[in-house]
Amino acid sequence: MVYKDGIKYKVRPVEDIKEDMLEAFDKYGRHVRTLFFPAGNTIAMKTDELCEICRYANELFPNLQRITVYGSSQYIAGKGPEGMKKLAKAGLSRIHVGLESGDDEILRLIKKGTDSEKQIAAGKYVMDAGIELSLYVILGIGGKQRTSQHAVQTARVLNRISPDFIRLRTFVPKINTPLLKDVMDGTFVMLGPHEVLRETAEIVKRLEVDSYLASDHYTNYINIEGQLPAAKERMLRIIEAAFQRSEEKFRPFFIGEQ
């Protein structure tokens, strides 16, 4: 939805990005501790150019502790293990990646552009390079048709990668998307609140990772968070308690507009 009708894709010149950082330095001075290079897929930038702005950021901000970007797994895979190590050495320290699902059929249906094995490979490249990895999972993205496969396969992929962070989001249909049309004509049957909770529990039960799991997002029906595996039983108790609430007590259905 976000990138379909807006400005066409381009990579900004390195010198322009450096000018932005200089402006930030003038405004915030030496106190900057974290830096995020935004846009939907910053990792698609040429490796040498991304390394250059990471190195420049560390030179400019002496107290900088973390540099973060978004990145699609297919572009991470394209850079390979050596490319990711090069970025780590330059100062890139965290990448947010949309896993969405570990089920290949769901990934095909939502046109993710990759499959589970490539996502696993990309995840391992990031982790092996010493860069923190934050993976996003969309609860309910398989609908009623593939909720079981989504839970089982997503847990499988997460277990193979064991990322630093697992972040849960719940599927919300958005305007101007093919999936909203499928929801409205009944081709895609969404999960209700209790079904999303059940799917969440199935994923959590199967996780064998050393990851911090968080679900602090407005799309979710409840918030569970903590360091796995220690927090698993507590999370499952919270989910079980939420089943005692009638579905009318959860947030209402809505269509996303941004």
Phi and psi restraints in degrees (value plus and minus 20) as a CYANA .aco file:
   2 VAL   PHI     -88.8   -48.8
   2 VAL   PSI     -59.5   -19.5
   3 TYR   PHI    -125.8   -85.8
   3 TYR   PSI     -14.4    25.6
   4 LYS   PHI     -90.4   -50.4
   4 LYS   PSI     -63.9   -23.9
   5 ASP   PHI    -137.6   -97.6
   5 ASP   PSI      -9.1    30.9
   6 GLY   PHI    -111.4   -71.4
   6 GLY   PSI    -175.7  -135.7
   7 ILE   PHI     -84.4   -44.4
   7 ILE   PSI     119.8   159.8
   8 LYS   PHI     -87.2   -47.2
   8 LYS   PSI     133.1   173.1
   9 TYR   PHI     -79.3   -39.3
   9 TYR   PSI     115.2   155.2
  10 LYS   PHI    -177.1  -137.1
  10 LYS   PSI     137.9   177.9
  11 VAL   PHI    -122.4   -82.4
  11 VAL   PSI     105.3   145.3
  12 ARG   PHI     -90.2   -50.2
  12 ARG   PSI     126.2   166.2
  13 PRO   PHI     -79.7   -39.7
  13 PRO   PSI     124.8   164.8
  14 VAL   PHI     -76.8   -36.8
  14 VAL   PSI     -60.7   -20.7
  15 GLU   PHI     -84.0   -44.0
  15 GLU   PSI     -54.9   -14.9
  16 ASP   PHI     -85.8   -45.8
  16 ASP   PSI     -59.5   -19.5
  17 ILE   PHI     -87.0   -47.0
  17 ILE   PSI     -59.3   -19.3
  18 LYS   PHI     -82.7   -42.7
  18 LYS   PSI     -58.3   -18.3
  19 GLU   PHI     -82.8   -42.8
  19 GLU   PSI     -58.7   -18.7
  20 ASP   PHI     -80.8   -40.8
  20 ASP   PSI     -62.0   -22.0
  21 MET   PHI     -88.0   -48.0
  21 MET   PSI     -56.1   -16.1
  22 LEU   PHI     -83.2   -43.2
  22 LEU   PSI     -60.4   -20.4
  23 GLU   PHI     -83.4   -43.4
  23 GLU   PSI     -59.8   -19.8
  24 ALA   PHI     -85.1   -45.1
  24 ALA   PSI     -58.4   -18.4
  25 PHE   PHI     -84.3   -44.3
  25 PHE   PSI     -60.7   -20.7
  26 ASP   PHI     -82.2   -42.2
  26 ASP   PSI     -52.7   -12.7
  27 LYS   PHI    -105.8   -65.8
  27 LYS   PSI     -61.2   -21.2
  28 TYR   PHI    -130.9   -90.9
  28 TYR   PSI     -32.2     7.8
  29 GLY   PHI      47.1    87.1
  29 GLY   PSI    -169.2  -129.2
  30 ARG   PHI    -101.0   -61.0
  30 ARG   PSI     -19.2    20.8
  31 HIS   PHI    -107.2   -67.2
  31 HIS   PSI     -23.8    16.2
  32 VAL   PHI     -84.8   -44.8
  32 VAL   PSI     104.8   144.8
  33 ARG   PHI    -133.6   -93.6
  33 ARG   PSI     -44.7    -4.7
  34 THR   PHI    -153.4  -113.4
  34 THR   PSI     125.6   165.6
  35 LEU   PHI    -156.8  -116.8
  35 LEU   PSI     113.0   153.0
  36 PHE   PHI    -141.5  -101.5
  36 PHE   PSI     101.8   141.8
  37 PHE   PHI    -110.6   -70.6
  37 PHE   PSI      84.7   124.7
  38 PRO   PHI    -104.0   -64.0
  38 PRO   PSI    -192.7  -152.7
  39 ALA   PHI      82.4   122.4
  39 ALA   PSI     147.5   187.5
  40 GLY   PHI     -93.0   -53.0
  40 GLY   PSI     -41.2    -1.2
  41 ASN   PHI    -176.1  -136.1
  41 ASN   PSI      39.2    79.2
  42 THR   PHI     -78.6   -38.6
  42 THR   PSI     -47.8    -7.8
  43 ILE   PHI     -85.0   -45.0
  43 ILE   PSI     -34.9     5.1
  44 ALA   PHI     -91.3   -51.3
  44 ALA   PSI     -34.9     5.1
  45 MET   PHI     -79.4   -39.4
  45 MET   PSI     128.7   168.7
  46 LYS   PHI     -76.2   -36.2
  46 LYS   PSI     118.0   158.0
  47 THR   PHI     -76.2   -36.2
  47 THR   PSI     -66.3   -26.3
  48 ASP   PHI     -83.7   -43.7
  48 ASP   PSI     -56.9   -16.9
  49 GLU   PHI     -90.5   -50.5
  49 GLU   PSI     -60.8   -20.8
  50 LEU   PHI     -85.8   -45.8
  50 LEU   PSI     -58.2   -18.2
  51 CYS   PHI     -80.8   -40.8
  51 CYS   PSI     -60.6   -20.6
  52 GLU   PHI     -83.8   -43.8
  52 GLU   PSI     -62.8   -22.8
  53 ILE   PHI     -94.6   -54.6
  53 ILE   PSI     -47.9    -7.9
  54 CYS   PHI     -86.9   -46.9
  54 CYS   PSI     -65.5   -25.5
  55 ARG   PHI     -83.2   -43.2
  55 ARG   PSI     -61.2   -21.2
  56 TYR   PHI     -83.6   -43.6
  56 TYR   PSI     -60.8   -20.8
  57 ALA   PHI     -80.2   -40.2
  57 ALA   PSI     -62.5   -22.5
  58 ASN   PHI     -89.3   -49.3
  58 ASN   PSI     -51.9   -11.9
  59 GLU   PHI     -90.8   -50.8
  59 GLU   PSI     -58.1   -18.1
  60 LEU   PHI     -96.0   -56.0
  60 LEU   PSI     -61.5   -21.5
  61 PHE   PHI    -129.5   -89.5
  61 PHE   PSI      79.2   119.2
  62 PRO   PHI     -87.0   -47.0
  62 PRO   PSI     -40.3    -0.3
  63 ASN   PHI    -121.3   -81.3
  63 ASN   PSI      -6.9    33.1
  64 LEU   PHI     -85.2   -45.2
  64 LEU   PSI     109.0   149.0
  65 GLN   PHI    -132.6   -92.6
  65 GLN   PSI     -42.4    -2.4
  66 ARG   PHI    -171.6  -131.6
  66 ARG   PSI     117.3   157.3
  67 ILE   PHI    -140.8  -100.8
  67 ILE   PSI     107.8   147.8
  68 THR   PHI    -144.4  -104.4
  68 THR   PSI     124.9   164.9
  69 VAL   PHI    -159.2  -119.2
  69 VAL   PSI     143.6   183.6
  70 TYR   PHI    -109.0   -69.0
  70 TYR   PSI     131.7   171.7
  71 GLY   PHI    -182.5  -142.5
  71 GLY   PSI     113.5   153.5
  72 SER   PHI    -100.3   -60.3
  72 SER   PSI     123.6   163.6
  73 SER   PHI     -82.1   -42.1
  73 SER   PSI     -51.9   -11.9
  74 GLN   PHI     -86.7   -46.7
  74 GLN   PSI     -50.2   -10.2
  75 TYR   PHI     -99.0   -59.0
  75 TYR   PSI     -55.0   -15.0
  76 ILE   PHI     -82.3   -42.3
  76 ILE   PSI     -66.1   -26.1
  77 ALA   PHI     -79.9   -39.9
  77 ALA   PSI     -57.2   -17.2
  78 GLY   PHI     -84.9   -44.9
  78 GLY   PSI     -51.2   -11.2
  79 LYS   PHI     -96.2   -56.2
  79 LYS   PSI     -46.8    -6.8
  80 GLY   PHI      53.4    93.4
  80 GLY   PSI     154.4   194.4
  81 PRO   PHI     -82.3   -42.3
  81 PRO   PSI     -56.1   -16.1
  82 GLU   PHI     -90.2   -50.2
  82 GLU   PSI     -58.5   -18.5
  83 GLY   PHI     -82.6   -42.6
  83 GLY   PSI     -60.5   -20.5
  84 MET   PHI     -89.6   -49.6
  84 MET   PSI     -56.6   -16.6
  85 LYS   PHI     -85.6   -45.6
  85 LYS   PSI     -56.8   -16.8
  86 LYS   PHI     -83.8   -43.8
  86 LYS   PSI     -62.3   -22.3
  87 LEU   PHI     -86.7   -46.7
  87 LEU   PSI     -58.5   -18.5
  88 ALA   PHI     -82.5   -42.5
  88 ALA   PSI     -63.3   -23.3
  89 LYS   PHI     -83.8   -43.8
  89 LYS   PSI     -52.3   -12.3
  90 ALA   PHI     -96.1   -56.1
  90 ALA   PSI     -35.0     5.0
  91 GLY   PHI     100.9   140.9
  91 GLY   PSI     -22.4    17.6
  92 LEU   PHI     -87.0   -47.0
  92 LEU   PSI     107.5   147.5
  93 SER   PHI    -143.3  -103.3
  93 SER   PSI     -33.4     6.6
  94 ARG   PHI    -170.8  -130.8
  94 ARG   PSI     120.9   160.9
  95 ILE   PHI    -148.8  -108.8
  95 ILE   PSI     110.7   150.7
  96 HIS   PHI    -116.0   -76.0
  96 HIS   PSI     102.9   142.9
  97 VAL   PHI    -146.2  -106.2
  97 VAL   PSI     113.6   153.6
  98 GLY   PHI    -104.1   -64.1
  98 GLY   PSI      77.9   117.9
  99 LEU   PHI     -90.6   -50.6
  99 LEU   PSI     -65.5   -25.5
 100 GLU   PHI      49.3    89.3
 100 GLU   PSI     -78.4   -38.4
 101 SER   PHI    -175.9  -135.9
 101 SER   PSI     136.3   176.3
 102 GLY   PHI    -118.5   -78.5
 102 GLY   PSI     -19.3    20.7
 103 ASP   PHI    -110.9   -70.9
 103 ASP   PSI      99.4   139.4
 104 ASP   PHI     -82.0   -42.0
 104 ASP   PSI     -54.0   -14.0
 105 GLU   PHI     -87.8   -47.8
 105 GLU   PSI     -59.8   -19.8
 106 ILE   PHI     -84.9   -44.9
 106 ILE   PSI     -63.8   -23.8
 107 LEU   PHI     -79.1   -39.1
 107 LEU   PSI     -56.6   -16.6
 108 ARG   PHI     -88.3   -48.3
 108 ARG   PSI     -63.5   -23.5
 109 LEU   PHI     -86.3   -46.3
 109 LEU   PSI     -55.0   -15.0
 110 ILE   PHI    -111.4   -71.4
 110 ILE   PSI     -14.2    25.8
 111 LYS   PHI      37.3    77.3
 111 LYS   PSI      27.9    67.9
 112 LYS   PHI     -90.3   -50.3
 112 LYS   PSI     -46.0    -6.0
 113 GLY   PHI      66.7   106.7
 113 GLY   PSI      -7.1    32.9
 114 THR   PHI    -175.5  -135.5
 114 THR   PSI     159.9   199.9
 115 ASP   PHI    -152.2  -112.2
 115 ASP   PSI     157.4   197.4
 116 SER   PHI     -85.2   -45.2
 116 SER   PSI     -58.2   -18.2
 117 GLU   PHI     -87.5   -47.5
 117 GLU   PSI     -57.2   -17.2
 118 LYS   PHI     -89.2   -49.2
 118 LYS   PSI     -55.2   -15.2
 119 GLN   PHI     -85.5   -45.5
 119 GLN   PSI     -60.1   -20.1
 120 ILE   PHI     -83.1   -43.1
 120 ILE   PSI     -65.7   -25.7
 121 ALA   PHI     -80.5   -40.5
 121 ALA   PSI     -66.0   -26.0
 122 ALA   PHI     -82.2   -42.2
 122 ALA   PSI     -62.5   -22.5
 123 GLY   PHI     -80.2   -40.2
 123 GLY   PSI     -60.9   -20.9
 124 LYS   PHI     -89.0   -49.0
 124 LYS   PSI     -55.0   -15.0
 125 TYR   PHI     -79.7   -39.7
 125 TYR   PSI     -63.6   -23.6
 126 VAL   PHI     -85.0   -45.0
 126 VAL   PSI     -69.5   -29.5
 127 MET   PHI     -84.1   -44.1
 127 MET   PSI     -63.1   -23.1
 128 ASP   PHI     -85.4   -45.4
 128 ASP   PSI     -47.1    -7.1
 129 ALA   PHI     -98.0   -58.0
 129 ALA   PSI     -30.1     9.9
 130 GLY   PHI      66.0   106.0
 130 GLY   PSI      -4.6    35.4
 131 ILE   PHI    -113.4   -73.4
 131 ILE   PSI     115.1   155.1
 132 GLU   PHI     -86.4   -46.4
 132 GLU   PSI     119.1   159.1
 133 LEU   PHI    -139.0   -99.0
 133 LEU   PSI     105.9   145.9
 134 SER   PHI    -136.4   -96.4
 134 SER   PSI      92.1   132.1
 135 LEU   PHI    -123.6   -83.6
 135 LEU   PSI     115.6   155.6
 136 TYR   PHI    -123.3   -83.3
 136 TYR   PSI     113.8   153.8
 137 VAL   PHI    -138.7   -98.7
 137 VAL   PSI     114.9   154.9
 138 ILE   PHI    -121.2   -81.2
 138 ILE   PSI      89.6   129.6
 139 LEU   PHI     -88.2   -48.2
 139 LEU   PSI     116.0   156.0
 140 GLY   PHI      61.8   101.8
 140 GLY   PSI     -15.6    24.4
 141 ILE   PHI     -91.9   -51.9
 141 ILE   PSI     -34.1     5.9
 142 GLY   PHI    -112.4   -72.4
 142 GLY   PSI     -23.3    16.7
 143 GLY   PHI      43.2    83.2
 143 GLY   PSI    -190.5  -150.5
 144 LYS   PHI     -87.2   -47.2
 144 LYS   PSI     -46.7    -6.7
 145 GLN   PHI     -85.0   -45.0
 145 GLN   PSI     -55.7   -15.7
 146 ARG   PHI    -152.2  -112.2
 146 ARG   PSI       8.9    48.9
 147 THR   PHI     -83.9   -43.9
 147 THR   PSI     -59.0   -19.0
 148 SER   PHI     -86.2   -46.2
 148 SER   PSI     -66.8   -26.8
 149 GLN   PHI     -83.2   -43.2
 149 GLN   PSI     -58.3   -18.3
 150 HIS   PHI     -80.9   -40.9
 150 HIS   PSI     -67.0   -27.0
 151 ALA   PHI     -83.8   -43.8
 151 ALA   PSI     -69.2   -29.2
 152 VAL   PHI     -85.7   -45.7
 152 VAL   PSI     -68.1   -28.1
 153 GLN   PHI     -94.1   -54.1
 153 GLN   PSI     -53.5   -13.5
 154 THR   PHI     -85.9   -45.9
 154 THR   PSI     -63.2   -23.2
 155 ALA   PHI     -81.8   -41.8
 155 ALA   PSI     -58.8   -18.8
 156 ARG   PHI     -79.5   -39.5
 156 ARG   PSI     -67.7   -27.7
 157 VAL   PHI     -86.7   -46.7
 157 VAL   PSI     -63.1   -23.1
 158 LEU   PHI     -81.1   -41.1
 158 LEU   PSI     -59.2   -19.2
 159 ASN   PHI     -85.5   -45.5
 159 ASN   PSI     -54.4   -14.4
 160 ARG   PHI     -89.2   -49.2
 160 ARG   PSI     -52.1   -12.1
 161 ILE   PHI    -115.0   -75.0
 161 ILE   PSI     -61.0   -21.0
 162 SER   PHI      30.3    70.3
 162 SER   PSI      45.2    85.2
 163 PRO   PHI     -90.5   -50.5
 163 PRO   PSI     147.9   187.9
 164 ASP   PHI     -87.2   -47.2
 164 ASP   PSI     -58.5   -18.5
 165 PHE   PHI    -153.8  -113.8
 165 PHE   PSI     121.2   161.2
 166 ILE   PHI    -140.1  -100.1
 166 ILE   PSI     102.6   142.6
 167 ARG   PHI    -138.2   -98.2
 167 ARG   PSI     102.9   142.9
 168 LEU   PHI    -115.0   -75.0
 168 LEU   PSI     114.9   154.9
 169 ARG   PHI    -150.8  -110.8
 169 ARG   PSI     129.4   169.4
 170 THR   PHI    -124.3   -84.3
 170 THR   PSI     115.1   155.1
 171 PHE   PHI     -77.2   -37.2
 171 PHE   PSI     107.6   147.6
 172 VAL   PHI    -147.7  -107.7
 172 VAL   PSI     101.1   141.1
 173 PRO   PHI     -85.9   -45.9
 173 PRO   PSI     122.9   162.9
 174 LYS   PHI    -141.3  -101.3
 174 LYS   PSI     132.3   172.3
 175 ILE   PHI     -79.5   -39.5
 175 ILE   PSI     130.4   170.4
 176 ASN   PHI      42.1    82.1
 176 ASN   PSI      12.1    52.1
 177 THR   PHI    -144.3  -104.3
 177 THR   PSI     127.2   167.2
 178 PRO   PHI     -80.1   -40.1
 178 PRO   PSI     -52.6   -12.6
 179 LEU   PHI     -88.4   -48.4
 179 LEU   PSI     -50.6   -10.6
 180 LEU   PHI     -84.3   -44.3
 180 LEU   PSI     -60.2   -20.2
 181 LYS   PHI     -81.1   -41.1
 181 LYS   PSI     -61.7   -21.7
 182 ASP   PHI     -83.5   -43.5
 182 ASP   PSI     -57.0   -17.0
 183 VAL   PHI     -85.8   -45.8
 183 VAL   PSI     -65.7   -25.7
 184 MET   PHI     -89.1   -49.1
 184 MET   PSI     -51.7   -11.7
 185 ASP   PHI    -114.2   -74.2
 185 ASP   PSI     -18.2    21.8
 186 GLY   PHI      66.4   106.4
 186 GLY   PSI     -17.9    22.1
 187 THR   PHI     -86.7   -46.7
 187 THR   PSI     -57.0   -17.0
 188 PHE   PHI    -131.6   -91.6
 188 PHE   PSI      98.1   138.1
 189 VAL   PHI    -121.2   -81.2
 189 VAL   PSI      94.1   134.1
 190 MET   PHI     -92.8   -52.8
 190 MET   PSI     134.2   174.2
 191 LEU   PHI     -98.9   -58.9
 191 LEU   PSI     125.0   165.0
 192 GLY   PHI    -102.2   -62.2
 192 GLY   PSI     153.6   193.6
 193 PRO   PHI     -73.8   -33.8
 193 PRO   PSI     -66.2   -26.2
 194 HIS   PHI     -86.3   -46.3
 194 HIS   PSI     -54.4   -14.4
 195 GLU   PHI     -90.2   -50.2
 195 GLU   PSI     -56.0   -16.0
 196 VAL   PHI     -85.0   -45.0
 196 VAL   PSI     -61.1   -21.1
 197 LEU   PHI     -82.4   -42.4
 197 LEU   PSI     -60.6   -20.6
 198 ARG   PHI     -84.4   -44.4
 198 ARG   PSI     -61.9   -21.9
 199 GLU   PHI     -83.5   -43.5
 199 GLU   PSI     -61.2   -21.2
 200 THR   PHI     -79.9   -39.9
 200 THR   PSI     -65.9   -25.9
 201 ALA   PHI     -81.7   -41.7
 201 ALA   PSI     -59.1   -19.1
 202 GLU   PHI     -85.0   -45.0
 202 GLU   PSI     -57.4   -17.4
 203 ILE   PHI     -87.5   -47.5
 203 ILE   PSI     -69.8   -29.8
 204 VAL   PHI     -80.3   -40.3
 204 VAL   PSI     -62.3   -22.3
 205 LYS   PHI     -77.4   -37.4
 205 LYS   PSI     -55.4   -15.4
 206 ARG   PHI    -108.5   -68.5
 206 ARG   PSI     -27.4    12.6
 207 LEU   PHI     -93.7   -53.7
 207 LEU   PSI     111.4   151.4
 208 GLU   PHI    -150.4  -110.4
 208 GLU   PSI      47.6    87.6
 209 VAL   PHI    -150.0  -110.0
 209 VAL   PSI     141.6   181.6
 210 ASP   PHI    -128.0   -88.0
 210 ASP   PSI      55.7    95.7
 211 SER   PHI    -154.9  -114.9
 211 SER   PSI     135.0   175.0
 212 TYR   PHI    -114.0   -74.0
 212 TYR   PSI     101.3   141.3
 213 LEU   PHI    -122.2   -82.2
 213 LEU   PSI     113.9   153.9
 214 ALA   PHI    -158.0  -118.0
 214 ALA   PSI     124.9   164.9
 215 SER   PHI    -154.7  -114.7
 215 SER   PSI      14.2    54.2
 216 ASP   PHI    -102.3   -62.3
 216 ASP   PSI      58.8    98.8
 217 HIS   PHI    -168.3  -128.3
 217 HIS   PSI     127.0   167.0
 218 TYR   PHI     -84.6   -44.6
 218 TYR   PSI     -38.9     1.1
 219 THR   PHI     -98.0   -58.0
 219 THR   PSI     -38.1     1.9
 220 ASN   PHI    -103.7   -63.7
 220 ASN   PSI     134.2   174.2
 221 TYR   PHI    -103.5   -63.5
 221 TYR   PSI     -51.0   -11.0
 222 ILE   PHI    -161.0  -121.0
 222 ILE   PSI     145.4   185.4
 223 ASN   PHI    -132.1   -92.1
 223 ASN   PSI     100.9   140.9
 224 ILE   PHI    -142.9  -102.9
 224 ILE   PSI     119.5   159.5
 225 GLU   PHI    -178.1  -138.1
 225 GLU   PSI     134.0   174.0
 226 GLY   PHI     135.8   175.8
 226 GLY   PSI     151.4   191.4
 227 GLN   PHI    -106.4   -66.4
 227 GLN   PSI     103.1   143.1
 228 LEU   PHI    -109.8   -69.8
 228 LEU   PSI     128.3   168.3
 229 PRO   PHI    -106.3   -66.3
 229 PRO   PSI     -27.5    12.5
 230 ALA   PHI     -79.5   -39.5
 230 ALA   PSI     -55.3   -15.3
 231 ALA   PHI    -109.1   -69.1
 231 ALA   PSI     -19.1    20.9
 232 LYS   PHI     -78.3   -38.3
 232 LYS   PSI     -71.4   -31.4
 233 GLU   PHI     -83.2   -43.2
 233 GLU   PSI     -58.4   -18.4
 234 ARG   PHI     -83.9   -43.9
 234 ARG   PSI     -61.7   -21.7
 235 MET   PHI     -80.9   -40.9
 235 MET   PSI     -64.5   -24.5
 236 LEU   PHI     -84.7   -44.7
 236 LEU   PSI     -53.7   -13.7
 237 ARG   PHI     -87.4   -47.4
 237 ARG   PSI     -59.1   -19.1
 238 ILE   PHI     -84.1   -44.1
 238 ILE   PSI     -63.1   -23.1
 239 ILE   PHI     -83.2   -43.2
 239 ILE   PSI     -64.1   -24.1
 240 GLU   PHI     -81.3   -41.3
 240 GLU   PSI     -60.6   -20.6
 241 ALA   PHI     -84.8   -44.8
 241 ALA   PSI     -54.0   -14.0
 242 ALA   PHI     -87.0   -47.0
 242 ALA   PSI     -45.6    -5.6
 243 PHE   PHI     -83.1   -43.1
 243 PHE   PSI     -40.3    -0.3
 244 GLN   PHI     -95.2   -55.2
 244 GLN   PSI     -35.2     4.8
 245 ARG   PHI    -106.5   -66.5
 245 ARG   PSI     118.4   158.4
 246 SER   PHI     -88.0   -48.0
 246 SER   PSI     133.3   173.3
 247 GLU   PHI     -82.1   -42.1
 247 GLU   PSI     -45.0    -5.0
 248 GLU   PHI     -87.6   -47.6
 248 GLU   PSI     -35.8     4.2
 249 LYS   PHI    -105.0   -65.0
 249 LYS   PSI     -30.1     9.9
 250 PHE   PHI    -109.8   -69.8
 250 PHE   PSI     151.1   191.1
 251 ARG   PHI     -77.3   -37.3
 251 ARG   PSI     126.9   166.9
 252 PRO   PHI     -95.8   -55.8
 252 PRO   PSI     143.8   183.8
 253 PHE   PHI     -82.1   -42.1
 253 PHE   PSI     120.5   160.5
 254 PHE   PHI    -170.9  -130.9
 254 PHE   PSI     141.7   181.7
 255 ILE   PHI    -127.1   -87.1
 255 ILE   PSI     104.7   144.7
 256 GLY   PHI     -90.6   -50.6
 256 GLY   PSI     122.5   162.5
 257 GLU   PHI    -140.6  -100.6
 257 GLU   PSI     -14.1    25.9
